[in-house]
Every structure is written in C-alpha cells, then in structure tokens.
Amino acid sequence: MMTIAIVGGGSSAHVLIPLLSKTEMNINLLTRKPDMWGKIIDLDFVRPTGEFVRSFKGELNKISSDPADIIPEADIIILCLPVHIYRKQLHEIAPMINKDKEVYIGTVYGQGGFNWMTGEIKNKFGLNNVKTFAFGLIPWICRTGIYGKKGVIYGAKPINIVAVEPREDFAFLNDVLFKKVAFEWFGHGSFRQADNFLSLTMSVDNQILHTSRMYGLYLESGGRWETMEEIPFFYDDFNKLSARILKGLDKDYSIIRRKIREQFPDKKFTYMMSYIEQDNKTNIKNNKSYLDTLQNSGILVKIKPPVIEKNGKWILNMNHRFLTDDVFYGLCIAKSIAQMLKVRTYHIDKTLVWAQKAMGERIIKNHKLSIAEEVKKDIFKYGIPQAYGFSSIEDLY
C-alpha cells in the first residue's frame, strides 16, 4: 500500500483528501494546525448555481505538525501551499525523505520553476531517488468550507496539464494519481503531459491575472475604500483598465516565449501558452478577449480583493499571496529570463516599478532587476533562476 503525504492545509488539500481516500493508499497530512483538523474530511460538490450535487468523504490516516511523523513513510508528497512557501517547505521536509525508495514530489500548481526547487533539494540532500511532477493549474474550482473539516468543489477543469520528470513516469502517475483527482469522479479532467517544466513556468495565469487586477485597483482608487460595500469585486468588476494591464503583461510573456522557442528550435513547447490560450484549452472555451475570460469565470466572480482595515479604512493587502506569489515567483522570474534573452519587457517593468513601491521592496531599477542582495539575505524570498545558481536559458531548460 502506497502512502501519500499532503503538505499544507489550503483549499486543494480539502479536495485531495476526499478524492484520494477511495484509492488503495494511506493519506497523511502535515500541517501547522493539526488540532484544527478532523480525521474525516467532507467535500461538497456544488454547481456554480448553488445546486448541491453530491458529497464525498475522506479519511486521514495520520495528522501531524512534525515532518518526522509524516514524511519518512511517504511514497508521494503533494504540496498544497502558497507558491512562495514551496522552497522553504521543501528544505524543511527534505532531511526526512526516505532515500531507500522512489519518492514523487509534486504540487497542484506548478508556477515558478517547481523542478528548480526539487532539483535544489536533490543536490543539497543527496536525494537521487526523488522524482518530480507539477500540475499546470489547480484541477478544480474549489474553496475551503470549514477549515480542517469540509471543502467545496464546483467541478473539475475539462483538461489538465502536468509536467513529470522523468517523462516516462507519466503513465504510472496517471494511473495511480492523476486520474483519481478528477476523471474517475467527474468523467472529465484528464491530464495531458507537457514537454518540460519550463512550459509550465512560462504559461501564465495568476502571475499576470492577480498582479494586473491589484495594479488596476490601485490606479483607480489608490487601493483604499471607506467601507467594505464600496470595494469592487476582484473578478466580477474586472474592467477595461485591469484588462489592458493584463493584456500588456501577457504580450511581454509572449515575446519571451517566442524567444525561448527560437533558442531551442528542436524542442517542443506544446503547452507553453498565453493567458487566453491556456484558459480556452483547459476549460474548452472560445474566449476572444481578456475580459471574456473573467466574465465567464463562474463561481469566482463574487470574490472581493484582499484587504485589511487600517485607520478606519479598507486598503489593499500588499503582503497577500496575490503579490508575494505572483511578483516574487511570477513576474520576477519572467523578467530574469527576459534579461538572459536580452528581451525588453515594458509592461512587466512598469508593473514591477509599481509593485516595489506598493510593497515597500527593492525589485527593479533602470529596467534591470536589482534584487541580488535581497536574494543573498533571504534565499527563499525570490524564485528567480539566479537564486538556484542558473545564469543562462540553457541552464533553465
């Protein structure tokens, strides 16, 4: 019997536990809040209209905040965490990974060079037995209902993309894991194999969606509102200004993607996609504009932006994962690769100039990243290639 270790307590953990519990595997959970988790996790399948469809029930074999209790017996480790925490968490659990068997480490959202992160711990801790996988996007629309008790799922994406290293292990993982988190329950949500992890890193979703909307909200109102009722919805009120920023960022990414393809003319990048391409591919849609993708986003539309209360007003939370994930492990990576390829990125630069001011950070100066010293001070803060010792596009591939 194989054992899966779920690391973290995000919404995706509340979905994975029930969906995987019907497999012939033990499901263990590593969490900072073990006392808040029950052994039985419920998952309600609800349509975007609010119609209840069915309920799933999962059982955890073991719950702990100590990696030594969970990690040594794991055959598959899945991270369900904010992206900017991936690297630090991997370094914390790496000493406990069993070296006497093959161990797969993966994540439900492969933003930010996940194979660079696992390669880092393989080299540092001598983990030659570790293999890697990452989903291109989270396979479902979901949320936490009651933390540690219940998840809510609104359905699975029709198509999912995954990268696997080594590539030939895709068939095995597809049988024991991938099919069981979507297709076997919903009749769709099959997985397609990306040619390489770089394709996932340079396909864009949250990296440009969250940052463009946060920037747009800031430009409109200074990111400040008198009452909660005044705050626009993050998606439902997504407007032409935010869409224009989103389009510009995607344009810069497209220029970088084109240069990567030119750099490796004999390699395949089938699933290295633009924002609209990825949304249409994974959701089988035919959106033509950036606003279309948001206006057709179903259950997501009524989400408010991340805000905090300060001096009686509501202001944008500049320490939220919408920026810590998507600036440090999104736009900064793209800018770093652009510099390797000698590509100008007007829209990324402009957004980073705003982000560094809004976040109180030092990120970019004169169209060049200026974070070398910050990377030395906090090796996990930024996901740029140089943080792993890479200096060329060939290193990344």
Order of alpha helices (4+ residues) and beta strands (2+ residues): beta-alpha-beta-beta-beta-beta-alpha-beta-alpha-beta-alpha-beta-beta-beta-beta-alpha-alpha-beta-alpha-alpha-beta-alpha-alpha-alpha-beta-beta-alpha-alpha-alpha-beta-beta-alpha-alpha
